[in-house]
Amino acid sequence: MTDTGPQRRALADRLARLGVLVSPRWRAAVEAVPRELFLRPGVFLPAEGGRWQPVMAAGTDPDAWLRIAYRDESLTTQLDGHLTADQADGPVEGFPTSSSTTPVTVVDMLEKLEVEDGHQVLEIGTGTGYSSALLCSRLGEDNVTTIEVDPGVSARADAALETAGFSTWTVTGDGLLGHPRRAPYDRVIATCAVRRIPYSWVRQTKPSGIILATVGGTWHYGTGLAKVTVAEDGTAEGRIAGRSSFMQARSQAEVPIAGDLSARTAYADSEREAKLSPLLLEDWMPAFLAQLTSPGAHFTRATSSDGNRLLYVFDPDRESFAAFTENEGVWTVRQGGPLPLWDTIEQTLVAWQDAGTPDITEVRLDITREAHTYWIEGHPELRWQHHVL
């Protein structure tokens, strides 16, 4: 087996220079865990035409494989919930459903978790097992429980963990339910995105324990890393610690809006000039605010038959839509359904601009059994409550 110690040390150096890797104990873990073991049987790299090129660990020049394995980027390991690199003969189409997250994100989250020796940690979303291995290296494998909903992904992660010398509590099942075997936990970390933090996670965390999870809607961006501390009374409070992007938890993922969009938006109740450009929703913070305002919203881009740019916001749960067209820099919005979708989102974005465009890290979060409440201190108009159904 090729000694990848130099690559691991170089990765640790890069993470330290970025200010992400701070703790000597986490540095030791990064230098000890071979990332390449957790990419088998192979990965998918972006190819022309939106397709994916499979690259296998076996059969690829070892130096080239290590350059891929130690890239500072996420590497896709599964498409469409089942397809792995060893099952593809050439470039394929598909939607990523499992990946090895960029080490910058992985290590940044682990540092933010504030673990201490002896802590029991529950990880939601084993994925390739790389972050599980880092946790095991730092805390000891007996203190780590990891959950993966996909049996195939779980089996590959188990094999990689065993090859790396770790044998932890790996559970295959619904990550949203958690696992009571070793609860309560000192720390809970999710390596998938959720619309809201399930109260079962709060219930399985000790008082003063920390939960770290990416929250937002169904968008692949515009989501935030929530860091909350559990209180004695069973509530949790904290803030959004920064931007974060992960694949949606399987049980919360939704199929993107598709089909005949013109038919979906044929009958509008109103039409007006938009006060703000909907292109704001392509920026991270406005996208996050839109999802706080309308948790069921989907932002969709399209092109008309004559080549004009079309933008839409749909809320399937409320059977509402906003359709945008542009003419010489002026946007017109047509809205339909029981919820004036763009009116609501636009009002939030105007309030955010009037408040001086505070960053995502200014967003606070409170969790109870009944609801999630988000707010920005000092701005009562920037407050959102999501009731648990």
C-alpha positions in Angstrom: 0.0 0.0 0.0 1.3 3.4 -0.9 2.3 5.6 2.0 0.0 8.7 1.8 1.5 10.3 4.9 2.9 13.2 2.9 -0.5 13.9 1.2 -2.2 13.9 4.6 0.3 16.2 6.2 0.0 18.5 3.2 -3.8 18.5 3.5 -3.4 19.4 7.2 -1.1 22.2 6.3 -3.5 23.6 3.8 -6.4 23.4 6.3 -4.3 25.1 8.9 -3.4 28.0 6.6 -7.1 28.5 5.8 -7.7 28.8 9.6 -10.0 25.8 9.6 -7.7 23.3 11.3 -6.8 24.7 14.8 -6.7 21.9 17.4 -3.6 19.7 17.6 -5.9 16.7 18.3 -7.8 17.3 15.1 -4.6 17.8 13.1 -3.4 14.5 14.4 -6.7 12.9 13.1 -6.3 14.5 9.7 -2.8 13.3 9.4 -3.8 9.7 10.5 -6.8 9.0 8.4 -6.2 8.1 4.7 -9.0 9.8 2.7 -8.4 7.6 -0.3 -9.7 4.6 1.5 -13.1 6.2 1.8 -13.5 6.8 -2.0 -13.6 3.2 -3.1 -14.6 1.7 -5.5 -14.3 5.1 -7.2 -15.7 8.5 -7.8 -17.5 10.5 -10.5 -15.9 13.6 -11.8 -17.8 16.3 -13.8 -17.7 15.7 -17.6 -18.9 17.6 -20.6 -22.6 18.1 -21.1 -23.5 17.8 -17.4 -22.5 14.2 -17.3 -20.2 12.3 -14.9 -17.0 10.4 -15.7 -16.4 7.4 -13.5 -12.8 7.1 -12.2 -11.9 3.8 -10.4 -9.4 3.5 -7.6 -8.2 0.2 -9.1 -6.7 0.7 -12.6 -6.0 4.4 -12.1 -2.3 5.5 -11.9 -1.6 5.7 -8.1 -0.2 9.2 -8.3 -3.2 10.4 -10.3 -5.6 8.7 -7.9 -4.0 10.4 -4.9 -4.2 13.8 -6.6 -7.9 13.2 -6.9 -8.3 11.9 -3.4 -6.6 14.9 -1.8 -8.3 17.6 -3.8 -9.9 20.3 -1.8 -13.3 19.6 -3.1 -16.3 17.3 -2.7 -16.1 14.0 -4.6 -19.3 12.4 -5.8 -19.4 8.6 -5.0 -23.0 7.8 -5.9 -25.7 8.9 -8.5 -29.4 8.6 -8.3 -29.4 6.6 -5.1 -27.7 3.5 -6.5 -25.1 4.0 -9.2 -21.4 3.8 -8.2 -18.4 4.2 -10.4 -17.7 0.5 -10.8 -21.2 0.1 -12.4 -20.6 2.7 -15.1 -18.7 2.0 -18.4 -18.3 5.6 -19.4 -19.8 9.1 -18.9 -23.3 9.0 -17.5 -26.1 11.4 -16.5 -27.4 11.4 -13.0 -28.0 13.4 -9.8 -25.4 13.1 -6.9 -26.8 11.3 -3.9 -23.7 10.5 -1.9 -20.3 12.1 -1.8 -17.1 12.7 0.2 -17.5 16.2 1.4 -14.6 18.7 0.9 -12.2 18.3 3.8 -12.5 22.1 4.5 -16.2 21.6 5.3 -15.7 18.4 7.2 -12.9 19.7 9.5 -14.5 23.0 10.0 -17.6 21.3 11.3 -15.6 19.0 13.5 -13.8 21.9 15.1 -17.1 23.7 15.7 -18.4 20.6 17.4 -16.2 21.4 20.5 -15.7 17.8 21.4 -13.8 16.8 24.6 -12.2 13.5 25.6 -14.8 10.9 26.6 -17.6 12.6 24.7 -20.2 10.3 23.1 -21.0 11.5 19.5 -23.9 10.6 17.2 -23.2 11.2 13.5 -26.2 11.4 11.2 -25.2 10.4 7.7 -22.1 8.1 7.5 -21.6 8.7 3.8 -18.2 7.5 2.8 -17.1 7.2 6.4 -14.3 9.7 6.2 -15.7 12.0 8.9 -16.6 9.0 11.0 -13.0 7.9 10.9 -11.8 11.4 11.9 -14.2 11.2 14.9 -12.9 7.8 15.8 -9.3 8.9 15.5 -10.0 11.9 17.8 -12.3 10.3 20.4 -11.9 6.5 20.1 -14.2 4.2 18.2 -16.2 3.2 21.3 -17.4 6.8 21.6 -18.8 7.2 18.1 -22.2 6.0 16.7 -22.9 6.7 13.0 -26.1 6.3 11.1 -26.6 5.8 7.4 -30.0 5.3 5.7 -28.6 3.7 2.5 -27.5 0.0 3.2 -25.1 0.0 0.2 -23.4 3.2 1.3 -23.3 1.9 4.9 -21.6 -1.4 3.8 -18.9 0.5 1.8 -18.3 2.8 4.7 -18.0 -0.1 7.2 -15.5 -1.8 4.9 -13.4 1.4 4.6 -13.5 2.0 8.4 -12.3 -1.5 9.0 -9.5 -1.1 6.5 -8.5 2.1 8.3 -8.5 0.2 11.6 -11.7 1.4 13.1 -14.8 -0.5 14.2 -17.5 1.9 15.4 -21.2 1.6 16.1 -22.6 1.9 12.5 -26.4 1.8 12.3 -28.4 1.4 9.1 -31.7 3.1 9.4 -33.6 6.4 9.4 -31.1 9.1 10.4 -34.0 11.4 11.4 -35.0 9.1 14.2 -31.5 8.9 15.7 -30.7 5.7 17.7 -31.4 5.2 21.4 -28.8 2.5 22.0 -26.3 4.9 23.5 -28.2 8.0 24.1 -28.1 10.6 25.5 -25.2 11.9 23.5 -22.8 14.8 24.3 -22.7 15.8 20.6 -24.9 15.3 17.5 -23.5 16.1 14.1 -25.4 15.8 10.8 -23.6 15.4 7.5 -26.8 15.9 5.5 -29.1 18.9 5.2 -32.5 19.0 6.9 -35.4 21.4 6.7 -35.4 21.6 10.5 -33.6 19.8 13.3 -35.8 16.8 14.4 -36.8 17.1 18.0 -35.7 13.5 18.4 -32.1 14.7 18.1 -32.7 17.3 20.9 -34.3 14.6 23.0 -31.2 12.3 22.6 -28.7 15.1 23.5 -27.5 15.7 27.1 -28.2 19.1 28.7 -25.3 21.4 27.6 -24.8 19.1 24.6 -24.3 20.6 21.1 -26.2 19.8 17.9 -24.6 20.8 14.6 -26.6 20.5 11.4 -27.2 22.2 8.1 -30.7 23.6 7.9 -32.7 25.3 5.2 -35.2 24.3 2.5 -34.7 22.0 -0.5 -32.2 24.2 -2.3 -28.6 23.0 -2.8 -27.4 26.4 -1.6 -28.8 29.1 0.7 -28.5 26.9 3.7 -26.9 27.5 7.1 -24.9 25.6 9.7 -27.0 25.6 12.8 -25.2 25.2 16.1 -27.5 24.9 19.1 -27.0 23.9 22.8 -29.6 21.8 24.5 -31.0 23.1 27.8 -32.2 21.3 30.9 -35.9 21.9 29.9 -35.5 20.1 26.6 -35.3 23.2 24.4 -32.3 24.2 22.3 -30.9 27.6 21.4 -28.1 28.8 19.3 -27.3 30.5 16.0 -26.4 29.9 12.4 -22.6 29.5 12.5 -22.0 30.1 8.8 -22.9 28.9 5.3 -23.1 25.2 4.8 -24.1 23.0 1.9 -24.9 19.3 2.1 -27.1 16.8 0.2 -30.6 16.6 1.6 -31.5 13.8 4.0 -33.1 11.1 1.9 -36.4 11.3 3.8 -36.6 15.0 3.3 -35.3 15.3 -0.3 -37.8 16.4 -2.9 -37.9 16.0 -6.7 -37.1 19.3 -8.4 -39.9 21.2 -10.1 -40.0 20.1 -13.8 -42.5 19.6 -16.6 -44.4 22.3 -18.5 -43.7 25.3 -16.4 -45.8 27.6 -18.6 -48.8 25.3 -17.9 -48.1 25.5 -14.2 -48.2 29.3 -14.3 -50.9 29.8 -16.9 -53.5 31.3 -14.5 -52.3 34.2 -12.4 -54.2 36.2 -9.9 -52.0 39.3 -10.1 -49.3 40.9 -12.2 -47.0 43.8 -11.3 -43.5 45.2 -11.5 -41.2 43.6 -9.0 -39.6 45.9 -6.5 -36.5 43.7 -6.3 -34.9 41.6 -8.9 -35.5 37.8 -8.4 -31.8 37.4 -9.3 -31.2 38.2 -5.6 -32.2 34.6 -5.0 -29.0 33.4 -6.6 -27.1 34.9 -3.7 -26.6 32.9 -0.5 -28.2 35.1 2.2 -31.3 36.2 0.2 -31.8 32.5 -0.7 -31.6 31.5 3.0 -34.0 34.3 3.9 -36.5 33.2 1.2 -36.5 29.7 2.6 -37.1 31.0 6.1 -40.0 33.0 4.8 -41.4 30.3 2.6 -40.0 26.9 3.7 -41.7 25.1 0.9 -40.3 27.4 -1.9 -38.4 26.1 -4.9 -36.4 28.5 -7.1 -36.4 27.4 -10.7 -34.6 28.7 -13.8 -35.7 28.1 -17.4 -35.4 29.5 -20.9 -38.3 30.3 -23.2 -38.5 29.0 -26.8 -37.2 32.3 -28.0 -34.2 32.3 -25.7 -35.5 34.7 -23.0 -34.6 34.0 -19.4 -37.4 32.8 -17.1 -37.4 32.6 -13.4 -40.0 30.9 -11.1 -40.6 30.4 -7.4 -43.0 27.5 -6.6 -44.5 26.4 -3.3 -46.2 23.1 -4.2 -47.5 22.6 -0.6 -49.5 25.8 -0.9 -50.2 25.5 -4.6 -48.7 28.9 -5.2 -46.3 30.3 -7.7 -44.5 33.5 -8.8 -43.3 33.7 -12.5 -40.8 36.4 -13.6 -40.0 37.9 -17.0 -37.5 40.6 -17.7 -37.7 43.4 -20.2 -34.7 45.8 -20.5 -33.7 45.2 -16.9 -37.2 45.5 -15.4 -38.8 42.4 -13.9 -42.5 41.7 -14.0 -43.9 39.1 -11.6 -47.1 37.2 -12.0 -48.5 35.4 -9.0 -51.1 32.7 -8.5 -52.5 30.5 -5.8 -53.7 31.2 -2.2 -50.2 32.6 -1.1 -48.8 35.8 -2.7 -45.4 34.1 -2.7 -43.2 36.9 -4.1 -45.0 39.5 -2.0 -44.0 37.6 1.1 -40.4 36.9 0.1 -39.9 40.4 -1.3 -41.1 42.0 2.0 -38.5 40.0 3.9 -35.7 40.9 1.5 -36.6 44.6 1.7 -36.6 44.4 5.5 -33.2 42.7 5.3 -31.8 45.4 3.1 -33.2 48.1 5.4 -31.5 46.4 8.3 -28.1 46.8 6.6 -28.0 43.3 5.0 -26.8 41.4 8.1 -24.8 38.2 7.5 -26.2 34.7 8.0 -24.2 34.5 11.2 -26.6 37.1 12.7 -29.5 34.6 12.6 -30.5 33.1 15.9 -32.4 29.9 16.4 -34.6 28.5 19.1 -36.0 24.9 19.1 -38.9 23.5 21.1 -41.0 20.5 20.7 -43.6 22.6 18.9 -41.6 24.9 16.7 -38.4 26.3 15.3 -38.0 30.1 15.7 -35.4 32.1 13.7 -34.7 35.8 14.3 -32.2 38.5 13.8 -31.6 40.5 17.0 -33.0 44.0 17.0 -35.2 43.6 13.9 -38.6 42.3 14.8 -39.7 42.2 11.2 -37.0 39.6 10.6 -38.5 36.8 12.7 -39.8 33.5 11.5 -41.6 30.6 13.3 -41.9 27.2 11.7 -44.4 25.0 13.6 -43.8 21.3 13.7 -46.8 19.5 12.1 
